[in-house]
Amino acid sequence: MGCAVTASAPPGIDCTDDAIRRQLDRVLQSTGFRKCAQLSRFLRFTVDQALAGPNGASKETLIAIEIFGRRPDYDPSCDPVVRVEARRLRAKLAQYYAQEGCRDSIRIDLPKGGYLPTFEFRGSALEESMAVLPFVCHGGLELLADGLTSRLIAKLASVKRWRMVSSTSVAQFRNRSVDARAIGRELNAGLILEGSLRQAGKRFRCDAQLVSSADGLHVWAGSVDSRRQDLFAVEDELVAAIAEGVLGAEKR
């Protein structure tokens, strides 16, 4: 790989060219970059050049011609378009990683004084994030299952131990069987909490498991029963027990 890597990848972090390209796509699909087509082309061009090999460092003249439509006789001393747009690109990247990309496990930067991007693999950002997947349910328990998912996200977020992936982001995995490692890469989450909900007579049972997206192994698993009649009371009891199990597992 011809790119500049500013930190070795922590265990469980995918540091291949494909991972970098996926991260590039994530950045370009963000709110800030979707509105800036030219900056998006600029960033993609520099990343492609960096991944091309040792000689892939982008030159100012090449960028001016390929991205900004300048003539082959382009003179950087007379036309600072690349330097001006590079400053805008650096600011846009900093804004992205301060907001939408704060949990991303790969950081793309464009250091001052050049046009060769660097890639930082941030293990802690991944390890400190968790996704609660929509709980699987049967027999008309969808509302209770959705309530469990939303309440668990809120409950675990209030602890301020993890950055929690939003309920809208995890909704795509409803009723889908996907490997936890793939989900972790998709959502940039180090931990995946998933479970199922069943009812037998007046008894509700919730089985839950916390899985590491680095290796797909269980961190914690538990089963909780509730015999309460009020559905909100059932929800409260199940959420409290599952959250207690998750927090207890993290303290070990």
DAWO-V359991 format. One record per helix or strand of 2 or more residues. SS is the DSSP state (helix for helix, strand for strand). FROM is the first residue (numbers start at 1). LEN is the number of residues. If there is no record, write none. Layout:
BEGIN
ss;from;len
SS;FROM;LEN
SS;FROM;LEN
END
This chain:
BEGIN
ss;from;len
strand;4;4
helix;17;12
helix;31;4
helix;37;16
helix;60;7
helix;81;18
strand;106;4
strand;118;4
helix;123;5
strand;129;4
strand;136;2
helix;142;17
strand;163;2
helix;167;7
helix;180;8
strand;191;10
strand;203;10
strand;218;9
helix;231;21
END
